Amino acid sequence: MLDSMAGIEGAILHRTTTAQQLADLLSERILAGAFTPGDRLRESAIATELGVARNTVREAVRVLELGGLVRYEVNRGAVVISPTTESLDAVYTARERLETAAAARPATAEQIARLETAYTNLATATRSHDTRHVVEVDLAFHATIVSFLESARLDLFYAELTRELRYYLMVLSVEDRELDKPRALLREHKAILDAVRTGPPETAVVAVRAHIHDNAKRVTEILIARTQTQPGPLAARP
């Protein structure tokens, strides 16, 4: 976090705020670009600025660390992550394994209906031209697929995974200008929906995997391009 606390100016927390709510607030600030990679999250400054206990801030920062948006550095404390292609690979590998495992299961009529609703929500969101909203609804579509596994624990794991995944999708949406081509975005998700709806499951697995691989490839290209002007921790793998 910047020492000036510019990242959370104007933020207001109510007395009922929990560590999770604070983590969500800080997460939103990170995703909105208020903090840049390497910025410190100074617990004492956050606690003073927002009028919360340092223990609450510490718990919130721990949530962000578990979600992959923050890491601890010696003599610096919590800092915002500097994305690497290695961390990108790890997130997308976990995402692919969860979503393809879910797609491999024959979907029930109720599950298909929920995915159709998620797709309709995405189509509506693209008309808003609100990048953050589109990313959230996009992730909700994929979370619906994961829910086919019928495991509350896996749903929770995916929700935590999406903290870092949301960061990458924001990067993709802004720099790849996905909102300028909503038809392409919807076409990719419609292919997944159609595959789930008509089967067989193997077809859905192929559609999900192709979408995730294409997504990861485009984000990787963006991160590598950034290293050409901002050399450092974003360096690509040999």
C-alpha positions in Angstrom: 0.0 0.0 0.0 1.2 3.5 -0.7 2.4 5.3 2.4 0.0 8.2 1.5 -2.9 5.9 2.0 -4.3 7.1 -1.3 -5.5 3.6 -2.1 -8.4 3.8 0.4 -9.2 7.4 0.6 -12.9 8.0 1.0 -13.6 4.4 2.1 -16.0 4.1 4.9 -16.4 1.0 7.1 -19.4 0.5 9.4 -18.9 -0.8 13.0 -20.2 -4.2 11.9 -17.3 -4.6 9.5 -15.6 -8.0 9.6 -12.1 -9.1 8.5 -13.7 -10.6 5.4 -15.5 -7.4 4.5 -12.2 -5.4 5.0 -10.4 -8.0 2.8 -13.1 -7.5 0.1 -12.6 -3.7 0.3 -8.9 -3.9 0.0 -9.3 -6.5 -2.8 -11.5 -4.1 -4.7 -8.9 -1.3 -4.3 -6.2 -3.6 -5.6 -8.2 -4.6 -8.6 -9.2 -1.0 -9.3 -5.5 -0.1 -9.5 -5.4 2.0 -6.4 -2.4 -0.2 -5.4 0.3 -1.3 -7.8 2.5 -4.4 -7.6 5.0 -4.0 -4.7 2.9 -1.5 -2.7 2.9 -2.1 1.0 -0.2 -2.7 3.0 0.6 -1.0 6.3 -1.6 -2.5 8.9 -1.3 0.4 11.4 -2.1 3.0 8.8 -5.1 1.0 7.5 -6.4 0.5 11.1 -6.1 4.3 11.8 -7.6 5.4 8.6 -10.6 3.2 8.8 -11.0 3.1 12.6 -10.7 -0.7 13.0 -8.6 -2.8 15.2 -5.2 -3.9 14.0 -6.1 -7.5 14.6 -9.0 -7.1 12.2 -6.6 -5.7 9.6 -4.1 -8.5 10.2 -6.8 -11.1 9.6 -8.0 -9.3 6.4 -4.5 -9.2 5.1 -4.1 -12.9 5.8 -7.3 -13.5 3.7 -5.7 -11.6 0.9 -2.5 -13.6 1.2 -4.5 -16.9 1.0 -6.3 -15.5 -2.0 -3.0 -14.8 -3.8 -3.3 -11.0 -4.0 -0.7 -10.3 -1.2 2.5 -11.8 -0.1 4.8 -11.2 2.9 8.3 -9.9 2.4 11.1 -9.8 4.9 11.5 -6.3 6.5 8.5 -5.0 4.4 5.5 -6.9 5.6 2.5 -7.4 3.3 2.9 -6.2 -0.2 0.7 -6.4 -3.3 1.7 -9.3 -5.6 3.8 -8.8 -8.7 2.2 -11.2 -11.2 4.5 -13.8 -12.8 3.8 -16.3 -15.5 4.5 -19.0 -12.9 1.7 -17.7 -10.7 -0.5 -17.4 -13.7 0.1 -21.0 -14.6 -0.7 -22.2 -11.1 -4.0 -20.3 -11.0 -5.1 -21.4 -14.5 -4.1 -25.0 -13.9 -6.2 -25.1 -10.7 -9.1 -23.5 -12.6 -8.9 -25.9 -15.5 -8.8 -29.0 -13.3 -11.9 -27.8 -11.3 -13.9 -26.7 -14.3 -13.2 -29.6 -16.5 -13.9 -32.1 -13.7 -17.3 -30.4 -13.3 -18.0 -30.3 -17.0 -17.2 -34.0 -17.2 -20.3 -34.8 -15.1 -23.7 -35.0 -17.0 -25.6 -31.9 -16.1 -29.1 -32.1 -14.6 -31.9 -30.0 -16.0 -31.7 -27.7 -12.9 -27.9 -27.2 -13.4 -28.4 -26.4 -17.1 -31.1 -23.9 -16.2 -28.7 -22.2 -13.7 -26.0 -22.0 -16.4 -28.5 -20.5 -18.9 -29.3 -17.9 -16.3 -25.6 -17.2 -15.7 -25.1 -16.8 -19.5 -28.1 -14.4 -19.8 -26.6 -12.4 -16.9 -23.3 -12.2 -18.8 -25.0 -11.0 -22.0 -26.7 -8.3 -20.0 -23.5 -7.3 -18.2 -21.6 -6.8 -21.5 -24.0 -4.0 -22.4 -23.1 -2.1 -19.2 -19.5 -1.6 -20.5 -18.5 -1.8 -16.8 -15.3 -3.9 -16.8 -15.4 -4.9 -13.1 -19.1 -5.9 -13.4 -18.5 -8.0 -16.5 -15.6 -9.8 -14.8 -17.7 -10.6 -11.8 -20.5 -12.0 -13.9 -18.0 -13.9 -16.1 -16.6 -15.5 -12.9 -20.2 -16.3 -11.7 -20.8 -18.2 -15.0 -17.7 -20.4 -14.3 -18.5 -20.7 -10.6 -21.9 -22.2 -11.8 -20.0 -24.8 -13.7 -17.9 -25.7 -10.7 -21.1 -26.0 -8.6 -22.0 -29.1 -10.7 -19.5 -31.0 -8.5 -21.9 -30.5 -5.7 -19.2 -29.8 -3.1 -19.5 -26.8 -0.8 -15.8 -27.1 0.0 -14.8 -27.0 -3.7 -17.2 -24.0 -4.2 -15.4 -22.2 -1.4 -12.0 -23.1 -2.8 -13.0 -21.8 -6.2 -14.3 -18.6 -4.6 -10.8 -18.1 -3.0 -9.1 -18.9 -6.3 -11.1 -16.2 -8.1 -9.5 -13.5 -6.0 -6.3 -13.8 -8.0 -8.1 -15.0 -11.1 -10.2 -11.8 -11.0 -7.0 -9.8 -11.1 -5.9 -11.6 -14.3 -9.3 -11.2 -15.9 -9.3 -7.5 -15.1 -5.9 -7.2 -16.8 -7.2 -9.1 -19.8 -10.4 -7.1 -20.1 -8.6 -3.7 -19.9 -5.6 -4.4 -22.0 -7.1 -6.8 -24.5 -10.2 -4.6 -24.7 -12.6 -7.5 -24.4 -15.5 -5.1 -23.8 -14.9 -3.7 -27.3 -15.8 -7.1 -28.7 -18.6 -8.5 -26.5 -19.8 -10.8 -29.3 -16.5 -12.8 -29.1 -16.7 -13.0 -25.3 -20.3 -14.2 -25.5 -19.5 -16.6 -28.3 -16.9 -18.4 -26.2 -19.3 -18.8 -23.3 -22.2 -19.8 -25.5 -20.1 -22.6 -26.9 -19.6 -23.9 -23.3 -23.3 -23.5 -22.6 -24.3 -25.4 -25.7 -21.9 -28.2 -25.0 -23.2 -28.6 -21.5 -26.7 -28.4 -22.7 -26.5 -30.9 -25.6 -23.7 -33.2 -24.4 -21.9 -35.5 -24.3 -19.9 -34.4 -21.3 -16.6 -34.9 -23.3 -17.7 -32.1 -25.6 -18.3 -29.8 -22.7 -14.8 -30.6 -21.3 -13.2 -29.7 -24.6 -15.1 -26.4 -24.8 -14.2 -25.5 -21.2 -10.6 -26.4 -21.7 -10.3 -24.5 -25.0 -11.7 -21.4 -23.4 -9.4 -21.5 -20.3 -6.3 -22.2 -22.5 -7.1 -19.3 -24.8 -7.8 -17.0 -21.8 -4.5 -18.0 -20.1 -2.6 -17.5 -23.4 -3.8 -14.0 -23.9 -3.1 -13.0 -20.3 0.3 -14.5 -20.5 1.1 -12.5 -23.6 0.0 -9.3 -21.9 2.1 -10.0 -18.8 5.2 -10.8 -21.0 4.6 -7.6 -23.0 4.6 -5.6 -19.8 8.1 -6.9 -18.9 9.5 -5.3 -22.0 8.7 -1.8 -20.6 8.7 -2.7 -16.9 11.5 -5.3 -16.4 11.4 -7.1 -13.1 9.3 -9.8 -11.3 7.0 -10.2 -14.3 9.8 -11.9 -16.3 8.6 -14.9 -18.3 9.8 -18.4 -17.9 12.9 -19.5 -19.9 
